[in-house]
Amino acid sequence: MKNKDLHNIKSTGFKAPDDYFSSFDEKVFSKLDSESTLNTIKKTGFKVPEDYFESIQAETLLKHAERKETKVIPLFSKRNLIYISGVAAAILLLFNLSIFEKNPSFDNLETNVVENYLIEEYFSTNDDIAALFTEDEIEQHVSIDHDFSESNIEEYLLNNADIESLLFD
């Protein structure tokens, strides 16, 4: 069957008898006005057994008591739940391990972290602080020349210090 000319079809394919719609109302009203066999029917055609409504409750309860318990199949079984939680725990453990992290270095440390560590450890003498460094590191820092001239100190204090707090101290 080819569908390419379906939009060109003008007729619906259904036909009604001549003068059907003009005389339909008259035929329906004439049937309603006249005595028909429907008015002569005394019984509805439906029959209910005797004592049906008195005994229906007892029968329903009896059928309900005889009904067997149906087996409920849980959506998530215990075995599947344990399996899935084990896989999730393994993945979580894998990501929490430090295998993906690089070894920490002093370049990554912030100055505040080091200062807080030194303050909280209560180093009592310079020897305690010197024990944290190697001899090469100590020599490197000791050999640095500092220029503590009056002009440098004065310039530093003017740029960085609060003069009012220095006056009152």
N, C-alpha and C positions, 0 to 999 in steps of 0.2 A: 504494500500500500504506500503510495507516495503522498507526502503531506505538503507539497509545495503550493498547491492550489486551494488549500483549505480556507484561506481568507477571502476567496472570491465566491464562495457558496452563498446564495441569497435565500434559499428556503431552509427551514428548520428540520424538515423531514417528518413532521407531525401534522396530521390533518384532523379537523373537527367537522362534524356533519353540518350541513347548511342550516342556518337560523338556530344554531345550538345556543349561543350566548344570549340571543334576544328572547328566546322562549324558556330559558333555564329557570329564571326567577319565578315565572308563572307556574311551571310544573312543580317546583319545590313547595310553593305556598299552597297549591291545590292539594298536595299530598298531606300537608300539615293540617289543613282545614277539614278534610274529610275524615270520617271514622275509619280507622284502619285496624288491622288485626293486632296492632301493638296495644291498643287500649283494652282489648278483650283478654289479654294475658293476665292471669291471676297469680301465677307463681313466677319467681324470678329465674328459675332454672338452676339455682345453686342450692345445695342441700348440705347441711352440717349434721354430722352424726349426733345422736342424743347424748346428753351430758358431756359434750365436747369441752365446753369452756370450764366446767367444774373439774374435769380430770386432766386438763392440759398441763397444769402446774406440776402435778405429781408425776406425770409421764416425763416431763422435761427434766425434773430433778433426778429421776431414775436413770435416764439416758446419760445425764451428766456424771453420775456416780459410776456408771459402767465404763465410761470412756477411759482409755489407757493414757498414761502420761506419755507425752511425746518427748523424744530425745532432743535436747537443745544442743546444737553444735555452736560453740563459741566462735566469734569472729577471729579472735587472736588466741591460739592455743598456747598453753604454757611452754611447750617445747619450742615453738616458733619465737615466742617472746624472749626466752632465754638466749636463743641463738642470735637474734637481732641485737639484744642488749650487749652480748659479748663482742659482737663485731663493732658496735658503737664505742664500747669501752676501749677496744684495741686501737681504733682510729684516734680517739681522744688522747690516749696515752702516747701514741706516735707523735701527735702534734705538740704535746706538752713537754716531750723530752727535748733536751737542748742539743740534739744532733743537727738542727737546722741553724742554730745560732753560732756566730763566730766567737772565737775566744775574746774575752774582754781585754781591752788595752787601755793604757793611760790616756790615749788621745780621745777616747770616747767619754771619759769621766769629766764631769763638770767640776768647776772649782768649788762650788758650794758643798758638793758631796764630800770632797776631800777635807774641807775646812770643818764640816760637821763631824766627820770621823775623828779628826785630830782633837776637837774640843771634847767629844764624848769619851775618848779613851783616857783622859787625864794623864798625859805625859808630864812627869814631874821635873825632869831635867833634860838638858840638851842631849845627854847621852842616850836617853830613851828615844828621842826623835832621830838621832844619828844612827841608831841601830836599825832603823827602817830603810836606810839608804846603803848602797854599796860604796866602796871607797872611790871608785871612778866617778860616781855621781857627786859625791861630796867634793872631790877635787875640782870637778867641772864648775860647780857653783861657787866654790871659794875663790877660784881664779878669775872670776868675773870682776872687772873693774867698775866701780861706781863713781860717778862724778857728783860729789856732794858739795858743790860750790854754793856760795851764798846766793848767787843769782838764780841757780836752778831751784834751790829750796824756796826762795821767795816767790818765784814764778809758779811753782807747784802749789804753795799755800794760797796764792791769789786765785788760781784757777779751780782748785779742788776743795779747799777747806772753808768752813763757815767761820768767818772772822769773829762774829759775835760770840759763838761758843768758845773760841780760843781766848777771847778777852775775859770772859767770866770764869774760865777754868784757871 
